[in-house]
Amino acid sequence: MDAENNLHTVLFNQSRYNKRIRPGNPVTVSARYNLQYLNSVNVKSQTMSTTGWFNLFWFDSRLEWEPSSYGGIEDIYVSEDLVWHPNLIVLNSILELEKNFGAERIIRIFYFGVLRWEPIAILSTSCVMVVAFFPFDVQRCYIELASLDLPSTAVNLTFLHTPINKGVHTPQGDWELKRTEHRSTGLMAGSVKYSLLKFGLVVKRLPGHYFMIVIFPNIITAVLSFATFFLPLKSGVRIGYILTVVLALVVLLTLFADTLPSSSKYPSVLVVLFTITLGMAFLLVIITIYVMGLYNKPKHNIAPKWMHSMVRKIRKFKLKLKCRARTVNPLEQHKSIEDGRPTEEIDSVEKCKPLKAEGDEPCTALKPDSVKKCRPLKPDSIEECTPLKPFSNKELAEFFDSFLFIAYTTLYIVLLAGIPIVATIWYKLANEK
């Protein structure tokens, strides 16, 4: 005890030591951040909250002694207000900036003149969030340690050999620490340069929670919108059903949007997809109203001619595809050779008879003995040979219901598949610039 008292008296004698004077010019301060907890990463407020502490080392030749002269004492602990130490702040803290993190800590002094200071750092720092691939996103946040009282020519901040210690980290919450980064930069204020260290944490979101409460309900609701086409046209429940689906999508999208920042350089692909789903649902409301109105229209109120023409053309096109897909059976080819008939005649047997205007009869083949008598009509001349009979409103409604189901499904799949691909390419190109 007496030896330690004597050591304190000698070291901190006012004639020998003045804490207001720096121990060197410049003073090199080596730093390391020890991450204890990653408390939260708030995407909406764009902040990261962490718990840990810094290890700070610097050399002061005035605080050296020979252990053998003081009972073998190799280190002592003193209050931070007894010695010179760097005044540091976390530059990107969203809380009130406080020098030395607002708490007094003990400083350990080794006999060879090295001081070790470990201020506690419970921090809440700003962080630029990229939510393009939410909730499968990876965020990169920094803790910016700076000395703004003295320029870098007086206090030079450097990293220890291990800038960030992850060994004490305890995983918690819905974020996973993937890796750490560090950068030593300077902060310019006019012509004066200050030292600045950036301790980077790269964290990945664990998407299980968001998948269950956000993505899965939206997918189920979007799939339910397709069930509209399977409800009977004569029933009035179609409109009520699709309106219920639209309202559910609006509520889910609103809840989802509350978890994201109000402004972002890169909008979330998932939000874009859900917005498209909502837009497609509104389109389905219009389709449902139109088709049901056509189905329930009185018989004497004939639909426009373009609808009848469109139905005929689509049916004619489908019929051509069926006819072209039909090929001669190998047994028929062999039999035709035995009968001395050319194969072309068998092919012509499979050609279609002229169709009625309704286009509702299947493709039928002619008898072999009537091949030479058949003179197929050109597709454009069918309507000239046979008087056109208009389709009923119910027939048109049923046809357009089936046709729009195929068109709606195709458009929806193309949009869902295309937008993530386009967004990924666009995001990569934007980051390369």
C-alpha positions in Angstrom: 0.0 0.0 0.0 2.8 2.4 0.9 4.6 1.6 -2.3 1.5 2.4 -4.4 1.0 5.7 -2.5 4.6 6.6 -3.1 4.2 5.7 -6.8 1.1 7.9 -7.1 2.9 10.8 -5.3 5.8 10.6 -7.7 3.9 10.2 -10.9 1.3 12.9 -10.3 3.5 15.5 -8.7 2.4 18.8 -10.2 6.0 19.8 -10.9 6.5 16.6 -12.9 3.1 16.0 -14.6 0.5 18.3 -16.0 -2.6 16.6 -17.4 -3.4 19.6 -19.6 -0.3 19.0 -21.7 -0.3 16.3 -24.4 2.3 13.5 -23.9 3.5 13.9 -27.5 3.1 15.6 -30.8 1.2 13.9 -32.3 -0.3 11.5 -29.8 -1.2 8.2 -31.5 -4.3 6.7 -30.0 -5.1 3.1 -31.0 -8.7 2.0 -30.8 -10.8 -1.2 -30.9 -14.6 -1.6 -30.5 -15.9 -4.6 -28.5 -19.5 -5.5 -29.6 -21.6 -7.0 -26.8 -25.1 -6.7 -28.1 -26.7 -5.6 -31.4 -29.8 -4.3 -29.7 -31.8 -3.3 -32.8 -31.6 -2.1 -36.4 -34.6 0.1 -37.0 -35.2 0.4 -40.8 -38.0 2.9 -40.4 -36.0 5.4 -38.3 -32.8 4.3 -40.0 -30.9 3.8 -36.8 -28.7 1.1 -35.2 -28.5 0.5 -31.4 -25.5 -1.3 -29.9 -24.0 -2.1 -26.6 -20.3 -2.4 -26.1 -17.1 -0.6 -25.1 -13.9 0.8 -26.6 -10.3 -0.2 -25.9 -8.1 2.9 -26.3 -4.3 2.8 -25.9 -1.7 5.6 -26.1 1.8 6.2 -24.7 2.9 8.8 -22.1 6.6 8.7 -21.3 5.9 10.8 -18.1 4.1 7.8 -16.6 6.9 5.3 -16.7 8.5 3.7 -13.6 10.7 0.8 -12.6 8.6 -1.9 -10.9 11.5 -3.1 -8.7 11.6 0.4 -7.1 7.9 0.2 -6.0 7.4 -3.2 -4.6 7.0 -5.0 -8.0 4.0 -2.9 -9.0 3.5 -3.2 -12.8 0.2 -1.3 -13.2 -2.1 1.0 -11.4 -5.7 2.3 -11.8 -6.5 6.0 -11.7 -9.5 8.1 -12.4 -9.7 9.5 -15.9 -9.7 13.1 -14.5 -6.1 12.6 -13.2 -4.4 12.1 -16.5 -4.5 13.5 -20.0 -6.7 11.5 -22.4 -8.2 12.2 -25.8 -11.6 13.8 -26.0 -13.6 11.6 -28.3 -17.2 11.6 -29.6 -19.3 9.3 -31.8 -20.0 11.6 -34.7 -23.1 9.9 -36.1 -24.8 9.4 -32.7 -28.5 10.4 -32.8 -28.4 11.3 -29.1 -26.9 14.4 -27.6 -23.2 14.4 -28.4 -21.2 13.9 -25.2 -17.4 13.8 -24.9 -16.0 10.5 -23.7 -19.6 9.0 -24.0 -20.8 10.8 -20.8 -19.4 8.4 -18.2 -16.3 8.4 -16.2 -14.1 5.3 -16.4 -11.0 4.1 -14.7 -7.7 4.3 -16.7 -5.1 1.5 -16.3 -1.5 2.7 -16.5 1.3 0.1 -17.2 4.8 0.6 -15.9 6.2 1.0 -19.5 4.1 4.2 -20.0 1.1 2.7 -21.9 -2.4 3.8 -20.8 -5.5 1.7 -21.4 -8.9 3.3 -21.3 -12.2 1.4 -21.7 -15.2 3.7 -22.0 -18.6 2.1 -22.2 -20.4 2.8 -25.4 -24.2 2.3 -25.4 -24.9 3.8 -28.7 -27.7 4.7 -31.1 -26.3 5.7 -34.4 -27.7 6.8 -37.7 -27.4 4.4 -40.6 -28.4 4.7 -44.3 -30.7 1.8 -44.9 -31.2 0.1 -48.3 -34.6 -1.6 -48.4 -34.7 -2.7 -52.0 -34.7 -6.4 -51.1 -36.6 -6.2 -47.8 -37.1 -8.5 -45.8 -34.1 -10.4 -47.3 -31.9 -7.3 -46.9 -28.3 -6.8 -45.7 -27.5 -3.5 -44.0 -24.1 -1.9 -43.5 -23.9 0.5 -40.5 -21.0 2.4 -39.1 -19.9 3.7 -35.7 -17.9 6.9 -36.4 -15.3 7.7 -33.7 -13.7 11.1 -34.0 -11.5 13.5 -32.1 -12.8 17.0 -32.9 -10.9 19.0 -30.2 -7.5 18.6 -31.8 -6.5 18.1 -35.5 -4.9 14.9 -36.7 -1.5 16.6 -36.4 -2.0 16.6 -32.6 -4.1 13.5 -32.0 -3.9 10.7 -34.6 -6.5 7.9 -34.3 -5.5 4.4 -35.5 -6.9 0.9 -35.3 -5.6 -1.9 -33.2 -4.6 -5.1 -34.9 -8.2 -6.3 -34.3 -10.4 -3.3 -34.9 -13.7 -4.9 -33.9 -13.9 -7.7 -31.3 -16.8 -10.1 -32.0 -15.8 -12.6 -29.4 -18.0 -11.1 -26.8 -21.0 -10.6 -29.1 -24.3 -12.3 -28.0 -26.7 -12.8 -30.9 -30.3 -11.6 -30.2 -33.2 -10.1 -32.1 -34.0 -10.6 -35.8 -30.6 -9.6 -37.1 -27.5 -11.7 -37.7 -24.0 -10.2 -37.7 -22.4 -11.4 -40.9 -19.0 -9.6 -40.8 -17.2 -6.4 -39.7 -15.4 -3.7 -41.6 -13.2 -0.8 -40.7 -12.0 2.4 -42.4 -9.7 5.1 -41.3 -10.6 8.5 -42.9 -10.2 12.1 -42.2 -12.8 14.8 -41.6 -12.1 18.1 -43.2 -13.3 21.4 -41.6 -11.9 24.1 -43.8 -8.2 23.5 -44.1 -8.0 21.5 -40.8 -8.2 17.7 -40.9 -9.4 15.6 -37.9 -9.0 11.9 -37.4 -12.0 9.7 -37.9 -12.4 5.9 -37.5 -15.3 4.0 -38.9 -16.3 0.7 -37.3 -18.6 -1.1 -39.7 -21.1 -3.8 -38.9 -22.7 -5.8 -41.8 -25.9 -7.4 -40.6 -28.5 -9.6 -42.3 -32.1 -9.7 -41.4 -33.7 -13.0 -40.4 -36.8 -13.0 -42.6 -38.8 -15.8 -40.9 -41.0 -13.4 -38.8 -41.7 -11.1 -41.8 -42.4 -14.0 -44.0 -45.1 -15.3 -41.7 -46.8 -12.0 -40.9 -46.3 -10.1 -44.2 -45.3 -12.1 -47.2 -47.4 -15.2 -46.7 -50.7 -13.4 -46.0 -50.2 -11.2 -49.1 -49.5 -14.2 -51.3 -52.6 -16.1 -50.0 -54.7 -13.0 -50.6 -53.3 -12.5 -54.1 -54.0 -16.2 -55.0 -57.6 -15.8 -53.6 -58.2 -13.1 -56.2 -57.9 -15.7 -59.0 -60.8 -17.6 -57.4 -63.1 -14.8 -58.7 -63.0 -16.5 -62.2 -64.3 -19.8 -60.8 -67.5 -18.3 -59.2 -70.6 -18.6 -61.4 -71.4 -15.7 -63.6 -75.1 -15.8 -62.8 -74.3 -15.3 -59.1 -73.9 -11.9 -57.7 -71.3 -12.9 -55.2 -68.4 -12.2 -57.6 -68.3 -8.5 -57.1 -68.6 -8.7 -53.3 -65.9 -11.3 -53.2 -63.3 -9.4 -55.2 -64.1 -6.2 -53.3 -63.3 -8.0 -50.1 -60.0 -9.3 -51.5 -59.1 -5.7 -52.6 -59.8 -4.3 -49.1 -57.7 -7.1 -47.5 -54.8 -6.2 -49.8 -55.1 -2.5 -48.9 -55.0 -3.3 -45.2 -52.0 -5.7 -45.6 -50.1 -3.2 -47.8 -50.7 -0.4 -45.3 -49.4 -2.5 -42.4 -46.4 -3.5 -44.5 -45.6 0.1 -45.5 -45.5 1.1 -41.8 -42.4 -1.0 -41.3 -40.4 0.8 -44.0 -38.9 4.3 -44.1 -41.0 7.0 -45.7 -38.3 7.9 -48.1 -35.7 5.6 -49.6 -33.3 5.8 -52.6 -34.2 2.3 -53.6 -37.9 1.3 -53.0 -38.6 -2.2 -51.8 -39.2 -4.7 -54.6 -41.7 -6.4 -52.4 -43.7 -3.2 -52.0 -43.7 -2.7 -55.8 -44.9 -6.3 -56.2 -47.7 -5.9 -53.6 -48.7 -2.6 -55.2 -48.9 -4.3 -58.6 -51.0 -7.0 -56.9 -53.3 -4.4 -55.6 -53.5 -2.7 -59.0 -54.3 -6.1 -60.7 -57.0 -6.7 -58.1 -58.6 -3.3 -59.1 -58.3 -4.4 -62.7 -60.1 -7.6 -61.8 -62.9 -5.5 -60.2 -63.4 -3.8 -63.6 -63.3 -7.1 -65.5 -65.8 -8.6 -63.1 -68.2 -5.7 -63.4 -67.9 -5.7 -67.2 -68.3 -9.5 -67.7 -71.2 -9.7 -65.3 -72.9 -6.8 -67.0 -72.6 -8.5 -70.3 -73.9 -11.8 -68.9 -77.0 -10.1 -67.5 -77.7 -7.9 -70.4 -81.1 -8.5 -72.0 -81.2 -10.6 -75.2 -82.6 -7.8 -77.4 -79.6 -5.6 -76.4 -77.0 -7.0 -78.8 -73.3 -6.6 -77.9 -71.0 -4.5 -80.2 -69.9 -6.1 -83.5 -66.3 -6.0 -82.5 -66.9 -8.4 -79.7 -68.5 -10.9 -82.1 -65.7 -10.4 -84.6 -63.1 -10.9 -81.9 -64.7 -14.2 -80.7 -64.8 -15.5 -84.3 -61.2 -14.6 -85.0 -59.9 -16.2 -81.8 -61.9 -19.4 -82.3 -60.7 -19.5 -85.9 -57.1 -19.1 -84.8 -57.5 -21.9 -82.2 -59.1 -24.1 -84.9 -56.2 -23.6 -87.3 -53.8 -24.6 -84.6 -55.7 -27.8 -84.0 -55.8 -28.6 -87.7 -52.1 -28.0 -88.2 -51.3 -30.2 -85.2 -53.0 -33.2 -86.7 -50.6 -35.5 -88.6 -51.1 -38.6 -90.8 -51.1 -41.9 -88.9 -48.2 -44.2 -90.0 -50.7 -47.0 -90.6 -52.7 -44.8 -92.9 -49.5 -43.8 -94.8 -48.7 -47.5 -95.3 -52.2 -48.3 -96.4 -52.2 -45.3 -98.9 -49.1 -46.7 -100.5 -50.7 -50.1 -100.9 -53.8 -48.5 -102.4 -51.6 -46.5 -104.8 -52.8 -43.1 -103.4 -50.3 -40.3 -102.8 -49.7 -39.2 -99.3 -50.7 -35.7 -100.1 -54.3 -36.9 -100.6 -54.3 -38.3 -97.1 -53.0 -35.0 -95.8 -55.8 -33.2 -97.5 -58.3 -35.5 -95.9 -57.4 -34.0 -92.6 -58.2 -30.5 -93.8 -61.2 -28.9 -92.4 -64.6 -28.5 -94.0 -65.9 -25.0 -94.3 -67.1 -23.9 -90.8 -70.4 -22.3 -89.8 -70.3 -18.8 -88.7 -70.6 -19.7 -85.1 -67.3 -21.6 -85.2 -68.6 -24.0 -82.6 -68.4 -27.2 -84.6 -65.2 -29.3 -84.2 -62.7 -29.9 -87.0 -64.0 -32.9 -89.0 -62.3 -34.8 -91.8 -63.8 -35.6 -95.2 -64.3 -39.1 -96.5 -61.5 -40.4 -98.7 -63.7 -40.8 -101.7 -64.7 -37.1 -101.6 -61.2 -35.7 -101.5 -61.2 -34.6 -105.1 -64.6 -33.1 -104.8 -63.6 -30.9 -101.8 -62.5 -27.4 -102.5 -61.5 -25.8 -99.2 -62.6 -22.3 -98.8 -60.2 -19.6 -97.9 -60.6 -18.4 -94.3 -61.6 -15.0 -95.4 -64.4 -16.3 -97.6 -66.1 -18.3 -94.9 -68.1 -15.3 -93.7 -69.1 -14.6 -97.3 -70.6 -18.1 -97.9 -72.5 -18.5 -94.7 -74.8 -15.9 -93.1 -73.4 -14.8 -89.7 -75.5 -15.6 -86.6 -74.7 -13.3 -83.7 -73.6 -14.8 -80.4 -75.8 -14.4 -77.4 -74.7 -12.1 -74.6 -74.3 -15.1 -72.3 -72.1 -16.9 -74.8 -69.9 -13.7 -75.2 -69.7 -13.3 -71.4 -68.6 -16.9 -70.9 -66.0 -16.6 -73.7 -64.6 -13.4 -72.4 -64.5 -14.7 -68.9 -62.3 -17.6 -70.0 -60.2 -15.4 -72.3 -59.6 -12.7 -69.7 -58.7 -15.3 -67.1 -55.9 -16.5 -69.3 -54.8 -13.0 -70.2 -55.0 -11.8 -66.5 -53.0 -14.8 -65.3 -50.3 -14.4 -68.0 -49.9 -10.7 -67.3 -49.7 -11.2 -63.6 -47.0 -14.0 -63.9 -44.9 -11.9 -66.3 -45.0 -8.9 -64.0 -44.1 -11.0 -60.9 -41.2 -12.7 -62.7 -39.9 -9.6 -64.5 -39.9 -6.9 -61.9 -37.4 -8.6 -59.5 -35.1 -9.3 -62.4 -35.3 -5.7 -63.6 -34.9 -4.4 -60.1 -31.8 -6.5 -59.4 -30.1 -5.3 -62.6 -31.0 -1.7 -62.0 -29.7 -1.8 -58.4 -26.4 -3.3 -59.5 -26.0 -0.8 -62.2 -26.8 2.1 -59.9 -24.2 0.9 -57.4 -21.5 0.6 -60.0 -21.8 4.3 -61.0 
